[in-house]
Amino acid sequence: MDIRNLKGSIVALVTPFQNDGSVYFDKLKELVNWHIENKTDAILTLGTTGESSTMTHEEDDAVLRCVVETVGGRIPVIAGTGSNSTQTMLEKSLRAQELGADGLLIITPYYNKGNAEGIYRHFATVADAVNIPCILYNVPGRTGCAISVENVERLSKHPNICGIKEASGDMSYAMKIAHCIGPDFALWCGNDDITLPLLSIGGSGVISVWANIMPRQCHDMVMDYLEGRQKEAVAAAVKYLDLMNGLFMEVNPIPVKTALNMMGKGAGAFRLPLCEMTPAHQEQLRGLLEKAGLLA
């Protein structure tokens, strides 16, 4: 499916694990179908929220294959294939394309970082080699490096790069790259709490953690804004802001998986170095879920 003109809510999907740490494929299928039933516009699998950094390449393949087969062409599937090794990112991207991904999310080279030209080549190497659209991922809080405005300008002209997930939380930076938005390059919000501000400068939607627990509300909020029902969109954003922020009271995806477990969705355990939330934070999260009407 074509993701170049995609709008709405892309869920940054969790990866459910069983108690022994293995991937819980039956639950993964349930979550995928639940998202489709609740109007999620596309699924991003194997991203940060999916704990892909703790998974083997074989597990990545198995999860992506499961998601693609379960979706069955109903909505687009985007695969996170990032790595701090450009060669590894290239190999993972080619494999994801082979397994049926509709697009790729590719990240800056964390840890080794790279200089400006190196970061440009890091992305261009993959975009040159694949035949499916690529979304850049700018999240300096995770990676320790950012995509410069100049590199966004250069990369936005690449025929195989269709947009950027902007997750720095810096509206000044977002404004500086907004002129790159056009028919062939989209801006996607990577921070749930500022989705509407990014939509206001031409964004196409959100790649969302919050959508894991409230998929229909996330979709409706974005589409209300894009279709001119801004009062309704603002009301939803304000109503659920505390919950959106609460999903980051500990490092993502610990709170959102905990929330899904509290809701009976069976997201399961974590893989180290992630582990259970503190009891105090669990109670705080439970209160936010109750306030949102998500617990019986």
FENWOBEL-V272878 format. One record per residue. N is the residue number from 1. D_LAST is the distance of its C-alpha to the last C-alpha in Angstrom with 2 decimals. Layout:
n={N,N}
d_last={D_LAST,D_LAST}
//
This chain:
n={1,2,3,4,5,6,7,8,9,10,11,12,13,14,15,16,17,18,19,20,21,22,23,24,25,26,27,28,29,30,31,32,33,34,35,36,37,38,39,40,41,42,43,44,45,46,47,48,49,50,51,52,53,54,55,56,57,58,59,60,61,62,63,64,65,66,67,68,69,70,71,72,73,74,75,76,77,78,79,80,81,82,83,84,85,86,87,88,89,90,91,92,93,94,95,96,97,98,99,100,101,102,103,104,105,106,107,108,109,110,111,112,113,114,115,116,117,118,119,120,121,122,123,124,125,126,127,128,129,130,131,132,133,134,135,136,137,138,139,140,141,142,143,144,145,146,147,148,149,150,151,152,153,154,155,156,157,158,159,160,161,162,163,164,165,166,167,168,169,170,171,172,173,174,175,176,177,178,179,180,181,182,183,184,185,186,187,188,189,190,191,192,193,194,195,196,197,198,199,200,201,202,203,204,205,206,207,208,209,210,211,212,213,214,215,216,217,218,219,220,221,222,223,224,225,226,227,228,229,230,231,232,233,234,235,236,237,238,239,240,241,242,243,244,245,246,247,248,249,250,251,252,253,254,255,256,257,258,259,260,261,262,263,264,265,266,267,268,269,270,271,272,273,274,275,276,277,278,279,280,281,282,283,284,285,286,287,288,289,290,291,292,293,294,295,296}
d_last={37.08,38.49,36.42,39.17,37.89,34.18,31.98,28.29,25.52,26.43,23.63,24.95,23.24,22.22,23.97,21.82,23.74,23.83,24.36,28.10,27.90,28.76,27.20,24.44,25.80,23.58,20.47,22.63,23.41,19.81,19.06,22.29,21.61,18.12,19.95,22.68,20.48,18.91,22.38,23.02,26.80,27.89,26.83,28.40,28.42,30.15,29.82,29.06,25.30,26.18,28.06,31.19,33.43,32.62,33.24,36.54,38.22,37.74,33.99,34.02,35.92,33.65,30.45,32.20,33.62,30.25,28.71,31.84,31.99,28.34,28.63,31.86,33.19,30.36,29.86,31.86,31.35,32.59,33.44,33.73,37.14,38.13,40.28,42.67,45.33,46.44,47.77,44.50,42.61,45.21,44.91,41.10,41.32,43.90,41.85,38.70,40.90,42.22,38.76,37.90,36.16,36.67,37.00,37.06,35.66,38.41,38.33,40.98,42.77,40.92,42.90,46.32,45.50,48.70,50.96,50.60,52.71,51.07,47.60,48.98,50.47,47.31,45.48,48.54,49.28,46.08,46.27,49.87,49.06,46.06,45.87,42.27,41.14,40.21,37.91,39.03,36.51,37.34,35.23,37.77,35.25,34.64,38.11,40.52,42.31,41.89,43.34,46.07,46.42,49.66,48.08,45.36,48.26,50.13,47.25,46.00,49.31,48.80,48.39,45.70,43.51,41.20,39.22,37.72,34.29,34.91,32.73,35.07,33.31,36.85,37.27,41.02,41.18,39.11,41.60,44.49,43.37,42.22,45.73,45.20,42.57,44.08,43.99,44.22,42.16,38.59,36.67,33.06,30.94,29.68,27.83,24.69,25.51,28.89,28.25,29.56,32.68,33.59,33.09,35.42,38.23,37.97,35.03,33.68,30.05,27.93,27.50,24.01,21.79,19.01,19.18,17.79,14.22,14.90,17.85,18.18,18.01,20.57,22.80,22.70,23.56,26.50,27.80,27.57,29.78,32.16,32.59,33.42,30.26,30.37,28.97,25.66,25.69,26.43,23.70,21.07,22.81,22.85,19.27,17.95,20.94,19.49,16.82,19.69,21.81,19.24,19.33,22.92,22.75,24.04,25.98,24.37,22.73,21.47,18.64,17.53,17.58,15.70,12.97,13.00,12.91,9.86,8.19,9.92,12.85,15.45,17.68,19.29,21.90,24.35,28.11,30.33,31.16,27.42,25.35,22.22,21.19,22.38,20.12,20.56,19.51,16.41,15.33,16.45,14.55,11.24,12.11,12.98,9.84,7.93,11.00,10.86,7.57,6.73,3.77,0.00}
//
